Amino acid sequence: MEMSTESHDMVVVGGGTAGCFAAATAARDGLDVVLVERKTEEEGGHIACGDGIKGASKFPDVIDRDRLEEEAFTNRNITRAVFENPRTGEELDIPFNESGGVVDRWKYGKVLLDETQRAGADIHYETVVQDVVQENGQVTGVRAKREGEPTTYEADVVVDGAGSLSLLQDKTDFSGSTFDTNVNYSQFCSAYREVVELEEPVEWSDALVFKPTAELGYLWYFPRSPTEINAGLGFQMNKEPMELVSTLKADLESRAEFAGAKVTDKLGAALPTRRPYDSAVHPGYVAVGDAAAHVNPCTGGGIPGAAKAGHWAAKIAADGIADGDVSEAALWEYNRRVQTDFGKRFAAMDLYNIFGGAHNVDELVSLITALPGQPIVDALGKQGTASMGIGLKLKTLVKTFGHWDILYELYKVQQTAGALKDIYDSYPDDPAHFDAWKAERDSLMDEFYELTGAEPKY
């Protein structure tokens, strides 16, 4: 079969958040860009997601953010989180400092793809990438089947937005760069979610509901509306496999408000619950979003990070293309932006994930139930580190009697998280100083593993 060849400035693989923001940014900067997506146009944007999100106001300004909010945000009134204790049935109610929202992820995905096309990018649906093209180590394109026809896409830069455990990374020879290849399945989480229609509105339509489960996982109930709930769960892949579908079904059946409910959509996925890649650039190649582990490792939230990463990757790549230089050093500024922004927060949160893995669910639930709410939100949300005033500390010590050893350990985790963020703030400006930076970070991580008794994750 004859293979057709196309040439572009940039080819973006994957039509998720990161891929769309990369393609829209590049197109608005005047580049000839094609986004290739394996799904059909009808299925485009249909991605497994918890649907909880803060809002689109902080997204890069390359798409119509008002349209995105209007068409895809189905609930903008989330003001609190509810942690359920699976042992006692008690609830911990934690107010948010700012309101959040829940989206219809398929509608959200459709708007993003439409906005990407409107920005001037070509989108090729039903295009399955099978290999990368490399010359002298540099990535110069991808080989794919487009609607069954073999097609080669040549490009100055390939943006890998192909999601968790991306096939492109299996096919690329990264030996000529510092691209992070210290990646394995145990640093990922398996997740499954259903969209459930209820007969009566729930009382907690202003809340994100969480419930810890076995295998360092959690169940979630996120209301898209008072009668449409995104219900799902995930577990860490370095733990014993969990029967996701039956575990979720059992919990749904135990809740009175879900009696007579109808499941309207089901989808599963793997997602990173690890720190962002130390380096996500290689000559002619940049990884973004889930493909570079740009995900909160405690909650699985990845939309805002993916939007920023896609935007920055395209901006830096566009500069490199204009200068005729798409080497690792030319693309390196993308790494620095990621690591000194959300990268440092996610790396800090990864410590809580590792800490959690070294304890059983009963210990963690007892601790979470006793801790004041805001430090938990701080640690798992925006800050990546927690802070507690002396009054709260005294109250917490009384409540956590019997768990003081873990509480002290958590205090040390918090201190280490602060030190780790400082190291990420000094992420190097170029690849020449990368090894020294990595040695400093890894030395801190060695101390952390010793402190928690956890198995090294990397």
N, C-alpha and C positions, 0 to 999 in steps of 0.2 A: 504494500500500500504506500502510495507516495505521501511524503510528509510536507505539509505547508509550513512556511517560516514567516513570522511577523517580527518587525523591529519596532521597539518603543524606547522612550527614555527610561521608563520605570514599569516593571510588572509587579503588581501586588497580588499575593496569593491568599485568598480567604476574605469573605465578605462579612466578617464580624465587625465589632466596634473599632478595633485597631486598624483593620484593613480599610474600612470605609473612611476613617479620618485621615489615613495616610494618602489614599487615592484622591480624596476631595481636596486636601491641602496641596498636593502636587499639581493637580489640574488647575486650581486657582492661581498657582504660581507659573502657569503657562507651559507645564511639561506635558508631553504626550504620554499618557498613562493608561494602562489597561488593568482592570481588576478581574481576576479569574476566580470563579466560584463553582464548586462541584455540584451544588444543588440546582434544581430547576428554578426558573424565575418565580414560579408559584410558591415553592418551598423556601426561597431565599429569605434570610432573616429569622428562620425558625430554629432557635437555638435553646438548649436547656439552660435555664437560669432561675435564680431565686426571685428575681424581679424587684428586690428592694434596692432603692437608690436615693441619694440625697436630692438630686435635681440636676437640670441641664445648664443652669446659669453659669457654671464654671467650666463648661466644655469649651474647647477651642472654637473661635468664631469663624468657622468655614462652612457651617451648615446653618439652616434656619432653626435656631434653638427654640424659638417660640412655637414653631410648627411641631417640633418634636415633643415638647411638653403637652401641647394641646391635643395631639392625636394619639400619643402613646402613654402618657401618664394618666392612669385611671384612678389613682388615689393619691392626693397630695396632702393628706391630713394625718400623716404618721407622726405622733408626738412622744411615743414611749416604746420601750422594749419590755417584754414580760419573760422572765426566766422561770420555767416550771421545774420543780424538784420532782424527778420521776419516782423517788422513794416515798415521799410524804404527801405529794400532791400540792404542797405549798407553792405560792407564787411570789416572785420578787419583781416588783414594779419599778422600772427605772425611767424617769422622764428624760427626754432629749433636750439639749440646749437649743437645738434648731429643729424645725420640722423636716421630715423626709417624705419620700413618696414610694409608690409601687407602680411598675409599668406593666403593660402587656408587651412582653418581649418580642413577639412576632410582629406586632404593629410597629414597635420601635425599630426592629430590624428592617422592615419594609420602608419606613420613612428614611432611615439612614442610607439605604441603597439608592432610593429615589433621589435623595439630596446629593449623593455622590455623583450620580449621572448628571444631575442638573449643574453640578460644578464643572462638568466637562470631561469626566473620566468615562472611558468605554467600560462596559461590564459584559463579560462573557460567562453566561451561565452554562451548566452542564459541561464544565471543563475540569477534568480530573488530572492534577499534576502527578507525574510518575517519576520524574528525575530532575536533577539540576544539571546545567551545563557549566563546566569550569575550564578555563584556559590559564595555564601557569598559576594555578591556585585561586585565581579570581573567579567569582561566580559571574557568568555572563548571560544567564537566562535559565529557562526551565523547559522541560519536555512534558507535553500533556496530551490528553485525548479530549478534543472538543467535539461534543455530540458524536463521539465514536471515531472521529477523524484525528489521526496523529498530527499534532501541531507543535512547532518549536517557537517559543517566545524569546527573542533576543532582547536584552535590556542592559543599560548602563548599571542599574541597581535593581536587585530583587528584594522586595519587602516581604518577609515571611510573617503573615498573619494567619497561618494555617492551624493555630490552636495548640492545645496540650500535646506533648510528645509528637511534634510536627514531623511528618515524613521527610520534609526537606532537610531536616537536620540529620536524619539517618543517611541521606544521599550525599551530603556535602563533606568534602575533605577539609577539616578546619585546622590541619596541622600547621599551616602558615600564619596562624593568628592566635590571639588569646581568647577566642570565643569560648564560652563556658560549655564544656562537654561533660561536666560532673553532674549528670542528670540521670536519675533512674526512677522507676515506677514507685518506689517506696516514699518518694517526696511528693506524691500526688494523692488525690482523694477521689473516690468513686461516688458519684451523686446521681440521684433520681428524683424527678418531681412530677406531680400531677396537678392539673388545673381542675378545681372541683367547684361545681355549681350547687349552691344550697337553696333550700326552700325558704328559710327564714334568715334575716340578717343576723350576723354575729355581734355580740356586745363589744368585741375588741377590734372593731374596724379601724381604730386609730393606733394600733399597736403591731409591732413585729414580735411574734411569739417564738421562743426558743425552748427546746427541751433536750438536755444531754441524753445520749444513748451509749450503748456499749461501743467498744472499739474507737474511742476518742472521736465520736461523731456527734451530730445533733440533728434533731428533727426541727423543721421550721414550718410555721404557718404565717404566710404574708398575705394580707387581704388586698386584692386588686380593687375590690369594691366590698360593701357589706355582705354580698352574697356570692362573690367569686373569689376563691382562695387558692393561692399557690402553696401547695403542701408538698414538702419534700424532705429528704435527708441525705446525709453523706457520711462516709467513714474513711479513715486514713488507710491507704493501701499497704502500710507496713504492719497492719493489724490483721487479725483473723477475718476472712471474708464474711460479710454480713448479707443476709437475704433482704436486700433493700425493699423490693416490692412488698413482700409479706410483712416486714417490720412496719412499713408505712401503713399498710392496710389494717393491721391490728390496732395501731394507734388511732387511725381514723374511726374505726368501728367502736372504739372505747369512748368516743366523744359524742355526747347527746346532740350537739348542734349539727353533726354531720349525718344524722339519720336521714335516709332517703336522698342523699346527695348523688349527683351525677358527675362522673369524670369526663371532661371534654377534651383533654389533651394529656399525653404521657411522653416523657423524654428523659433520657439519661445521658451522662457525660463524665469524662475524667477532667479534673481541674487541679492546677498546681496549688499545693499547700506548703510552699517552700519560699525561701527568699528569692528575689529577682536574680536573674542570671548576672554573674559578676561582670561579664562583657557580652553584649548581644550584637556585636559588629564583626564583620570579616570583609575583606576586599570585595566590593560589589554586592554586599548582602547585609541586611539589617533585620533582626527579629523583633516583633512587637506584640503587646498584649499577652494572651495565654502562652504563646510560643516563646516568650521570654520570661514567663512566670511573673507577670505584672499583676498579681492578685494578692489581696489581703489573705495571708495564710491561716488566719483564725476564722474568718467568716466566709471566705470564698468570693468576696465582692471584687469584681475586676473591671467594671465598666468605666469609671472615671480615669483610672490609671491607663487603661487601653486607649481611651480617647486622646489623652495627653501624649502617650508614647507614639501613637500613629502620626500625630501632628508634628512632633519634634523630629521623628525619623525622616519624614518627607521634607521638612525644612532643611535639615542638615544634608540629606542626600541631594536635594536640589542645588545647594551651594557647591557640593562636590562635582555634580554633573556639569555645572556652569564652568567650573575651574578645570575640568578634564581630569580630576583626581578623585577616585572613589576608593582609595586605599583605606586600610584599617585606621591609620592616623587621621585621615581626612574625615572619617565618619565618627571618630572617637567622642566628639563633643556631645553626641546623642547619649552615650553611656553616662557622661558626667551629669547631664541634665536629669536623667532618670534617677540616678543614685543619690543626688543631693536634694531631690524633691520627694516623691512618694517612695522611692526605693529605700531610703533610710528608715522610713516608718515601717514598711513591710518587713525589712530585715529585723527590726526591733521586735515586731509582733511575732516573727518566726520563733523567737526565744520562748514566748508563752506557749506556742504550739509544741516545742520540744519539751518544755517543762511539763506540760499536760500529759505528754506521752510517757513520762516517767512515773506517773501516778495513776491509780485506778479511779473509775468514775465516782465511786462513793466519796473518796477523799475530796475530789474536785468539786462535787456538788455541795458538800458540806461547807467548803471554803467559799464558793461563789455565793451561797445562800447567806453566809455570815458577813461577807464584805459589803461595804456601802456601795450603792449603785454607780455613782459617777466615776470612781476609779476604774470600774470594769469597762464602762463606755469609753473612757480615755484610753485604756490599754488596748482594747479591741477595735477602737474607731480611729479618730483622727490623730491622736498623739503618738501611739506606739509605746508610750510609757505611762505609768500611772502616778498619781500624786495624792497624798492623804495628809490632812492637817492633824495636829496632835490629839484634838478632841475625838476625831473619828478613829484614830489609831487606838486610843484607850477603849472606846466602845467595841471596836473590832476584836481586841485582845480578849475581852470578857466573853464575847459571843463565840469565839473560835477556840475556846478552852478544849484541849485535846487535839488541836491541829496546829499548835504553835510552831512545831518544827517545819511544817509546810508553809505556814505564814512567813516564817523567817526566810525560808528558801525563796518565797515569792518576792520578799523585800529585796533579796540579793539579785533576783532576776531583773527586778525593776532598775536596780543600780547598773547592772550589766547592759540593759537596754539603752540607758542614757549614754554610757560609754561607747556603745556600738554606733549610736547615731552620730556621735562626735567623729568617729573614724570615717563614717560614710560622708560626713561633711567635707572631709579632706580627700575625697576621691580624686585620683590624679587627672591632670589636664591632657596627658598623652600616654600611649601604651608603654613608653620607656620606664615609667615609674610604677607600673601596675604590679609587678612582682613584689616590690617593697610594701605597697599598700596591702596586698593580699596577705603577706606574712604577718603584718600587724593585726589585721582582722582575725586571721586564723589562730593567732596566739591567744586572743581574747576568747575565741570560741572554745579552745582547749580548756581554758580555765572554767568556762561555763559548763562544759560536759562533766568536768570533775565535780563541780558544785552540785549539779542535779542528778548525777549518776546515770544520765541518759546515754543511749547509744549515739555515737557520732552520726549525724544525718548526711554529711557531705564527705 
